[in-house]
Amino acid sequence: MTSSTMAAPAARRPGRPPVCPPDVRHRVVALHLQGLSLAAISDQLNREGMPTPGNAQRWTRNRVFDLLHRRHVQEYIATLR
């Protein structure tokens, strides 16, 4: 197949809507921008009693990492810089 006959890439599908409330997203991003580690962020959120996306029992560094790498959070961080 030559480049002239290749199909254009499909438009990106929107995916699932974010399940993280905006106030939780803002708090996680604020702590991240302050330079806290993933473990420190999860500890702080657990101390504050901040609810997790998906109603998990508690925050973990993996849950913080996953949230920070979601497209809607990356787009939000880009607007702050």
C-alpha contacts under 8 A as a table, 3 or more apart, distances in Angstrom:
res1	aa1	res2	aa2	distance
1	M	5	T	6.31
1	M	6	M	6.58
2	T	5	T	5.44
2	T	6	M	6.39
3	S	6	M	5.22
14	P	17	P	7.83
18	P	21	P	7.86
18	P	72	H	7.27
19	V	53	P	5.89
19	V	54	G	6.89
20	C	24	V	6.57
20	C	25	R	6.39
20	C	52	T	7.57
20	C	53	P	4.92
20	C	54	G	7.81
21	P	24	V	5.46
21	P	25	R	6.36
21	P	53	P	7.59
22	P	25	R	4.97
22	P	26	H	6.04
23	D	26	H	5.10
23	D	27	R	6.24
24	V	27	R	5.15
24	V	28	V	6.21
24	V	50	M	7.02
24	V	51	P	7.49
24	V	52	T	7.94
25	R	28	V	5.26
25	R	29	V	6.12
25	R	73	V	7.17
26	H	29	V	5.23
26	H	30	A	5.97
27	R	30	A	5.06
27	R	31	L	6.24
28	V	31	L	5.29
28	V	32	H	6.16
28	V	41	I	7.03
28	V	45	L	7.96
28	V	64	V	7.48
28	V	68	L	7.84
29	V	32	H	4.90
29	V	33	L	6.05
29	V	68	L	7.30
29	V	77	I	7.16
30	A	33	L	5.17
30	A	34	Q	6.27
31	L	34	Q	5.06
31	L	35	G	6.76
31	L	36	L	5.95
31	L	41	I	6.28
32	H	35	G	5.31
32	H	36	L	5.48
32	H	37	S	7.21
32	H	38	L	7.73
32	H	41	I	7.18
33	L	36	L	7.46
36	L	40	A	5.80
36	L	41	I	6.06
37	S	40	A	5.06
37	S	41	I	6.12
38	L	41	I	5.11
38	L	42	S	6.22
38	L	61	R	4.84
38	L	62	N	7.73
38	L	64	V	6.22
38	L	65	F	6.70
39	A	42	S	5.15
39	A	43	D	6.14
39	A	60	T	6.92
39	A	61	R	4.86
40	A	43	D	5.08
40	A	44	Q	6.12
41	I	44	Q	5.15
41	I	45	L	6.16
41	I	61	R	7.47
41	I	64	V	7.36
42	S	45	L	5.16
42	S	46	N	6.15
42	S	59	W	5.04
42	S	60	T	5.29
42	S	61	R	5.66
42	S	64	V	6.55
43	D	46	N	5.17
43	D	47	R	6.23
43	D	59	W	7.29
43	D	60	T	7.75
44	Q	47	R	5.08
44	Q	48	E	6.23
45	L	48	E	5.05
45	L	49	G	6.11
45	L	50	M	5.25
45	L	59	W	6.76
46	N	49	G	5.01
46	N	50	M	6.19
46	N	58	R	6.30
46	N	59	W	6.06
47	R	50	M	7.82
51	P	55	N	6.56
51	P	56	A	7.89
51	P	58	R	7.72
52	T	55	N	5.24
52	T	56	A	5.70
52	T	57	Q	7.53
52	T	58	R	6.64
52	T	59	W	6.33
53	P	56	A	6.95
56	A	59	W	7.54
59	W	63	R	6.17
59	W	64	V	7.06
60	T	63	R	5.14
60	T	64	V	6.38
61	R	64	V	5.06
61	R	65	F	6.08
62	N	65	F	4.96
62	N	66	D	6.07
63	R	66	D	5.12
63	R	67	L	6.21
64	V	67	L	5.16
64	V	68	L	6.15
65	F	68	L	5.20
65	F	69	H	6.28
66	D	69	H	5.29
66	D	70	R	6.47
67	L	70	R	5.43
67	L	73	V	7.02
68	L	73	V	5.90
68	L	74	Q	6.70
69	H	73	V	6.76
69	H	74	Q	6.24
70	R	73	V	5.41
70	R	74	Q	6.16
71	R	74	Q	5.04
71	R	75	E	6.11
72	H	75	E	5.13
72	H	76	Y	6.23
73	V	76	Y	4.92
73	V	77	I	6.14
74	Q	77	I	5.09
74	Q	78	A	6.19
75	E	78	A	5.10
75	E	79	T	6.57
76	Y	79	T	5.31
76	Y	80	L	6.79
77	I	80	L	5.21
77	I	81	R	6.72
78	A	81	R	5.48
